[in-house]
Amino acid sequence: MTSTKQRSAARSPSALSDAWDRRTSLVKQELAAASAASDAKTARLKALRLEKERADAEAGPSIPETAAPVRKRVKRIVA
């Protein structure tokens, strides 16, 4: 069994504050790691998109753009 000094030391304000600070720093580290992973993923996807856009621009348009013929509207008279 633990002595009363050990139990009171674990519940002292400084010990509680230290535990709170450790948990807070752990959460901040986890958030920073997740943010860094997200930033790396975004940078990789952006590089892939830019490379694809460059390749598409070099290849030129694959289908020539032709305007569809404009149909005249017929005015119908209903009696």
C-alpha positions in Angstrom: 0.0 0.0 0.0 1.2 3.5 -0.6 1.9 5.9 2.2 -0.2 9.0 2.8 2.7 11.2 1.7 2.8 9.5 -1.8 -1.0 9.8 -2.1 -1.0 13.4 -1.1 1.9 14.1 -3.5 0.0 12.7 -6.4 -2.9 15.0 -5.7 -1.0 18.2 -5.0 -1.7 21.2 -7.2 1.7 21.0 -8.8 1.4 17.3 -9.6 -2.0 17.9 -11.1 -0.7 20.8 -13.1 2.2 18.7 -14.3 -0.1 15.9 -15.4 -2.3 18.4 -17.2 0.7 19.9 -19.0 1.9 16.5 -20.1 -1.5 15.6 -21.5 -1.7 19.0 -23.2 1.7 18.7 -24.8 0.9 15.1 -26.0 -2.3 16.3 -27.7 -0.4 19.2 -29.3 2.2 16.8 -30.7 -0.5 14.5 -32.1 -2.2 17.4 -33.7 1.0 18.7 -35.2 1.8 15.2 -36.6 -1.7 15.0 -38.2 -1.3 18.5 -39.6 2.1 17.7 -41.1 0.7 14.5 -42.6 -2.2 16.4 -44.2 0.2 19.1 -45.5 2.4 16.5 -47.1 -0.6 14.8 -48.7 -1.8 18.1 -50.0 1.6 19.0 -51.5 1.9 15.6 -53.2 -1.6 15.9 -54.7 -0.9 19.4 -55.9 2.3 18.3 -57.6 0.4 15.5 -59.3 -2.3 17.8 -60.5 0.2 20.4 -61.8 2.1 17.6 -63.6 -1.1 16.3 -65.2 -2.2 19.8 -66.3 1.2 20.4 -67.8 1.0 17.1 -69.7 -2.5 17.9 -70.9 -1.4 21.3 -72.1 1.5 19.9 -74.0 -0.7 17.2 -75.6 -3.1 19.9 -76.9 -6.8 19.5 -77.1 -7.8 15.9 -77.8 -11.2 16.7 -79.3 -11.5 19.7 -81.5 -14.2 22.0 -80.1 -17.0 22.5 -82.6 -20.0 24.6 -81.9 -23.2 22.8 -82.1 -25.5 24.3 -84.8 -27.9 26.8 -83.4 -31.5 25.7 -84.1 -34.0 28.4 -84.9 -36.9 28.6 -82.6 -40.2 28.1 -84.3 -43.1 30.2 -83.1 -46.2 28.1 -82.8 -49.6 29.7 -82.9 -52.3 27.8 -81.1 -55.8 28.6 -82.1 
